[in-house]
Amino acid sequence: MVDAATKKTLAAIPLLKTKAGPRDKEEWPMRLKEEVTSLIKYIQNNKEADNDWLRIQSNKEGTRWFGKCWYIQDYKKYEFELEFDIPVTYPSTAPEIAIPELDGKTAKMYRGGKICLTEHFKPLWSRNAPKFGVAHALALGLGPWMAVEVPELIKRGVVVHKDDQPSGE
């Protein structure tokens, strides 16, 4: 079941119309334009709600995405690199978002730092493809994952803020 806050966030992210993946040379540019428009709106909404937590960009072809995401706890900003490729079967298949520096630090992650979205997000994606895009994957996949996992990693001492690192690291 989706809670009210998630429904509100989801309602504010434009749905996509073009069903095309990177191999569809004619329709992919239109899909990519929709992706960027949706992402801009999502990030703009986050800033307006004082919930700015990521920066993202893609390569020229829109097949490889990368950027930074962060989590703030106890007035400290924990920043992570994020990356993912658009699957060949996109938009039927959701992208697998990775935070490589957290690889092996939590059970809710696959090899290479790919975050585990199997139980909650993938069924939602399947029901809503091709209307969902990159912004939806970030809002409904990465955001909730970070909200649950990062505080736990901090609590366990697995993730340490850069200011609290021993000198010499």
C-alpha positions as CSV (number, residue, x, y, z in Angstrom):
1,M,0.0,0.0,0.0
2,V,1.3,3.5,-0.9
3,D,1.1,6.1,1.9
4,A,-0.3,9.6,1.4
5,A,3.1,11.3,1.2
6,T,4.3,8.9,-1.5
7,K,1.0,9.4,-3.5
8,K,1.5,13.2,-3.3
9,T,5.1,12.9,-4.5
10,L,4.1,10.5,-7.3
11,A,1.2,12.8,-8.4
12,A,3.6,15.7,-8.9
13,I,5.9,13.7,-11.2
14,P,4.8,13.9,-14.8
15,L,4.0,10.4,-16.3
16,L,5.7,9.5,-19.6
17,K,3.9,8.7,-22.8
18,T,6.5,7.4,-25.2
19,K,7.2,3.7,-25.0
20,A,10.7,3.5,-26.3
21,G,14.1,2.2,-25.1
22,P,17.6,3.1,-26.2
23,R,17.5,0.6,-29.2
24,D,14.5,2.5,-30.7
25,K,16.4,5.1,-32.7
26,E,13.3,7.0,-33.8
27,E,11.3,7.2,-30.6
28,W,14.2,7.2,-28.0
29,P,14.9,11.0,-28.4
30,M,11.2,11.8,-27.6
31,R,11.3,9.4,-24.6
32,L,14.5,11.0,-23.4
33,K,13.0,14.5,-23.7
34,E,10.1,13.3,-21.5
35,E,12.5,11.8,-19.0
36,V,14.4,15.1,-18.7
37,T,11.2,17.1,-18.3
38,S,9.9,14.7,-15.6
39,L,13.3,14.8,-13.8
40,I,13.4,18.6,-13.9
41,K,9.9,18.8,-12.4
42,Y,10.7,16.2,-9.7
43,I,13.9,18.1,-8.7
44,Q,12.1,21.4,-8.8
45,N,9.4,20.0,-6.5
46,N,12.0,18.7,-4.1
47,K,13.7,22.1,-3.9
48,E,10.4,23.8,-3.3
49,A,9.6,21.3,-0.5
50,D,13.1,21.8,1.0
51,N,13.9,18.2,0.2
52,D,16.7,18.6,-2.2
53,W,18.7,15.3,-2.1
54,L,20.2,14.6,-5.5
55,R,21.9,15.8,-8.7
56,I,21.9,13.7,-11.8
57,Q,22.9,13.8,-15.4
58,S,23.2,11.5,-18.3
59,N,25.6,10.9,-21.2
60,K,24.6,12.4,-24.5
61,E,22.7,9.2,-25.6
62,G,20.7,9.1,-22.3
63,T,21.8,5.5,-21.7
64,R,24.2,6.1,-18.7
65,W,23.1,8.2,-15.8
66,F,25.3,9.4,-12.9
67,G,25.4,12.0,-10.2
68,K,25.3,12.4,-6.4
69,C,22.7,11.8,-3.8
70,W,22.9,12.7,-0.1
71,Y,21.3,12.1,3.2
72,I,21.3,14.5,6.1
73,Q,21.4,13.3,9.7
74,D,22.3,15.2,12.8
75,Y,23.1,18.2,10.7
76,K,25.7,16.2,8.7
77,K,25.5,15.6,5.0
78,Y,26.4,12.1,3.8
79,E,27.1,12.2,0.1
80,F,27.3,9.3,-2.3
81,E,28.0,8.8,-6.0
82,L,25.1,7.1,-7.9
83,E,25.0,5.5,-11.3
84,F,22.9,3.3,-13.5
85,D,22.5,2.3,-17.1
86,I,19.2,2.2,-18.9
87,P,18.4,-1.4,-19.6
88,V,18.0,-2.6,-23.2
89,T,14.4,-3.6,-22.4
90,Y,13.6,-0.2,-20.9
91,P,10.9,1.0,-20.1
92,S,9.5,-2.5,-19.4
93,T,12.5,-3.1,-17.1
94,A,13.4,-0.6,-14.3
95,P,17.0,0.7,-14.1
96,E,19.2,-0.9,-11.5
97,I,20.5,2.1,-9.4
98,A,23.9,1.6,-7.9
99,I,25.8,3.4,-5.1
100,P,29.2,1.7,-5.6
101,E,30.9,3.0,-2.4
102,L,28.3,1.2,-0.3
103,D,28.8,-2.1,-2.1
104,G,29.0,-4.9,0.5
105,K,28.0,-2.7,3.4
106,T,24.3,-3.8,3.6
107,A,22.4,-6.9,2.8
108,K,19.9,-4.8,0.8
109,M,22.3,-4.5,-2.0
110,Y,23.6,-6.6,-4.9
111,R,27.1,-6.9,-6.3
112,G,28.4,-3.6,-7.7
113,G,26.5,-1.5,-5.2
114,K,23.1,-2.0,-6.9
115,I,20.4,-1.3,-4.4
116,C,17.8,-3.9,-3.8
117,L,14.4,-2.8,-5.1
118,T,12.9,-6.3,-5.8
119,E,10.2,-6.5,-3.2
120,H,8.6,-3.1,-3.1
121,F,9.6,-1.1,-6.2
122,K,9.8,-3.6,-9.1
123,P,6.2,-4.7,-8.8
124,L,5.1,-1.1,-8.8
125,W,7.3,-0.4,-11.9
126,S,5.8,-3.4,-13.7
127,R,2.3,-2.2,-13.1
128,N,3.1,1.3,-14.3
129,A,5.5,0.8,-17.2
130,P,5.9,2.6,-19.6
131,K,4.5,5.6,-17.7
132,F,7.2,5.5,-15.1
133,G,10.7,6.9,-15.9
134,V,14.0,7.8,-14.2
135,A,12.4,10.3,-11.9
136,H,10.0,7.7,-10.6
137,A,12.8,5.2,-10.1
138,L,14.6,7.8,-8.0
139,A,11.5,9.0,-6.0
140,L,10.0,5.5,-5.4
141,G,13.2,3.4,-5.4
142,L,16.4,5.2,-4.4
143,G,14.8,7.8,-2.0
144,P,13.0,5.3,0.2
145,W,15.9,2.9,0.1
146,M,18.3,5.7,1.4
147,A,15.8,6.8,4.0
148,V,15.8,3.2,5.5
149,E,19.4,2.0,4.8
150,V,21.6,5.1,5.3
151,P,20.5,5.8,8.9
152,E,21.1,2.2,9.8
153,L,24.5,2.2,8.2
154,I,25.4,5.4,10.1
155,K,24.1,3.9,13.4
156,R,26.2,0.7,12.9
157,G,29.3,2.9,12.1
158,V,29.6,1.4,8.6
159,V,29.2,4.9,7.1
160,V,31.1,7.7,8.8
161,H,30.8,11.4,8.0
162,K,33.8,12.8,6.2
163,D,34.5,15.2,9.2
164,D,34.5,12.3,11.6
165,Q,37.0,10.2,9.6
166,P,40.4,9.7,11.4
167,S,43.0,11.9,10.0
168,G,45.1,10.3,7.2
169,E,42.1,8.8,5.4
